[in-house]
Amino acid sequence: MNKDFETHSRSVQSQLDRIKNNANASMLEGNERRGRINRLLHEIQDLEQEAGVRLQLPNRLDPLRPVSNFSEFATALSVIPEERRRELQAEFLDPVVSARPLDEFDIFVIMTLGGMALLADFFLVGLPPETKWVPKNEGGVVPTGWLAERLKSWSVDDNNWLSSLCKVPFDKTFIPESDIPLSPQNHRLLSFGHDPSPLGMVFGLMDIARGGMSGIDGSTGRPFPLLSDLPTDEARLIQAPVLWIGHLASDIATPMGLPPPGGVLTQLLQIPAAGAPGDATIADVCRRMYVQGYDFRHYLTGGIVPALIEIVVHAYHFIRYSYPMSSTRANRNLVSANLAENYVLQSELEGHRAAMLFWAHAMAAAINACKVVVQGFTGNYFSAVRAINLAQWQTFAVRTIQYMAHCFRDKKVEQIVKNRAALNRKWDELLAKSRTASCFILEEAPVLHIVASDQP
């Protein structure tokens, strides 16, 4: 591809060199005409004195300076009218846009998705079903989510057959002679092994292999590794993946469930939470949210909103943009010689899709923020924070990073292809008007006004 780009660059440079040379030749001819005009003006002035007439003569013409580099060539072209210069600026010199602008139908799709996100977030996700730790008088206008309630309705006992089959060393609710505040309600949030994420898998496999437990102290925010006197067992190491997956599967439908992905890391945030009662920290708020029903099942329920946006945007973009573009490319029979054009087309499609995903998720995140504010009018802080759709905010953060990365990407290739296409169009226009594209005509005709004089 780099070799193809270099070929394109050399082609553009050779065309610019020809333009510069032709412009210099035209300027030399123009200087000869200017010299003749200046000599005629001098003779006319001599005749003016002899004849005693008053003439309105144009000023003498300064010679044109030959173009030695591209910047001087641009200076020489400053005689072009302002409107035409703006057109050339937009066509050749303006940088490539970060993403193709959204049209009216794109905006309509995003607005429609906003309405769908509002209904899904309010009625399907809502608040997690109440537990015995939820105050009875919290009130509010956000109901318990219909889908959240359906998922929580399937529940199994903590001591089920799968948990007995997949016993793990990090499933401790009490540690003798330790001040770590573990309990049956919060031990899953405080231990790494119970976190349903790649981080939890890594630490969970390590804990199973060494027969220990690792986590974060919720009261101090300090990580703790609890070592075991048991030696590392190769058999446990082989069984570790199956035991970890089986144990999490046995806990997911229990009354407390599993914490949301990354929940254990929230215990590191020993900083005051804005508006929380009693100077509670973010770690305290997250533990309270988990105890009051915000578990992995509710996290999955909240994922229906970003999943809906992702499915609709990708389907819409494929039907309207990607598939027609791929069909056109196949009809053109583009081969490796057009890798640069293919790259630009693909970049435009990816940028347009990234923009649609960013704005759609931004609208859904704003709707969820309004939902939290509305529920906050009850005066119950923890009722409001349980209205947060964590899955939506995580997806919005990822799509924002991707959109920003696309906006600030290296656009040199796209700029070269854009300028090359514009130059090709101009050459085609010149060739259509004349048999040769190397002729530049500079017309200069000073106007001579003769006014009769009353003086003798």
C-alpha positions, 0 to 999 in steps of 0.5 A, a space after each residue: 500500500 505504501 508503494 501505491 501511495 508513493 506512486 500517487 504522490 509522485 503523480 500529483 507532484 509531477 502534475 504540480 511541476 507541470 502547472 508551475 512550469 506552464 505558469 512560468 512560461 505564461 508569466 514570461 509571455 505576460 512580461 513581454 506583453 507588459 513591456 510592450 504596453 509600458 513602451 506604448 504608454 511612454 510613447 502616448 505620454 510623449 504624444 500627449 505633451 506634443 498634442 496638448 491633450 489630456 489622457 486618462 492613462 492606466 498605470 504602468 504594469 509591473 513585471 510578473 515574477 517567475 514561480 520558484 516554489 509552490 508557496 510563490 505559485 500560490 501567491 501568484 494565484 492570489 489574483 484569482 477572485 475571492 469566491 473562486 479562491 474559497 472554492 479552491 481552498 475547500 477543494 484542495 487545501 481544507 483538511 479531510 472531515 473527521 466523519 461524514 455529516 449525518 443527514 436527516 434520515 440518520 438523525 431521525 434514526 438516532 432520535 427514534 432510538 432515543 425514544 426506544 431507549 427511554 421506554 426500555 430503560 424506564 419500563 424494562 430495566 427500571 429499578 432492581 427488585 426490592 430486597 429485605 434491605 431496601 427501605 419500604 418508604 422510598 417511593 419514586 416514579 421509576 418502577 421495578 423493571 419488568 425484565 429485571 423482575 422476570 430475571 430475579 424471579 428465577 432463584 436457587 438456594 445458595 447451597 445448590 448441587 452445582 455449588 457443592 460440586 464446584 467448591 472454591 477457596 475464595 468463597 469465604 464469608 468469615 475469616 478468623 483473626 481478621 478485621 476484614 469485614 466479610 459477610 454472607 451479603 458482601 463477600 462476593 463483592 469484596 473477592 476478586 474470584 467472584 467478579 464476572 470479568 477477565 480480572 475475576 477469572 485471572 485472580 480466581 484461577 490463581 486463588 484456586 491453584 494456590 488454595 487461597 483468597 484475594 480481594 479488597 478490604 471494603 473499609 480501607 480499600 487495601 487489597 488483601 491476599 489470603 494464603 493457604 498452607 496447602 501446596 500448589 496442586 497441579 490437579 487443581 490447576 487443571 481443574 481451575 477453569 471448570 471450577 471457576 465457571 461452575 462456581 459463578 454459574 451456581 451463584 448467579 441465580 442465588 438471592 444475592 447473585 454475583 456483583 456487576 463486572 468490575 464491582 470489586 474495583 469499586 472498593 478501591 474508591 475510598 473517596 466521598 460520594 457526591 450527595 451521599 448521606 453520612 459522608 459515605 464513600 463511593 465504595 460504601 455506596 456500591 456495597 449498599 447498591 449491591 446489597 439492595 439488589 443491583 447485581 449481575 442480573 440487573 447489569 445484564 438487564 440494563 444491557 438491553 438498552 445498549 444492545 438495542 442501539 448497537 443492533 439497530 445502528 449496525 443493521 441500518 448502517 449495513 443496509 443503507 451504506 455498507 452493502 450498497 458501497 460493497 456492491 458498487 465496489 464489486 461492480 467497479 471490479 476494484 483491485 489492488 491498484 485502488 487500495 488507497 481508494 478502498 481505504 478511504 471508503 472504508 474509513 468514511 464508512 467506519 467514521 459515519 458508523 462511529 458517529 451514529 453510535 456515539 450520538 445514539 449512546 450519548 442520547 441514551 446516557 442522557 436519558 438515563 441521567 434524567 431517570 436518575 435525577 427524576 428518581 432522586 426527587 424522592 429524597 432517597 439517595 440510594 433509590 436514585 443511584 440504583 436507577 443508574 444503567 451501568 451497562 449503558 454508561 460503560 458502552 457510552 464510554 467505549 464508543 466515545 473513545 472510539 469516536 474520538 480516536 477516529 476523529 484524531 486519526 492520521 488523515 494523510 492518506 485520505 488527504 492525498 486521495 482527495 487532492 488526487 481525485 480533485 486534480 484528476 477532475 480538473 485535468 479532465 475538465 481541461 482536456 474536455 475544453 481543449 486538446 491540451 491541458 498545458 496552455 494557460 492564457 493570461 489576458 491583459 488589456 489596459 483600458 485607454 480613455 481619451 478625454 478632450 482637453 479645453 486647454 490649447 
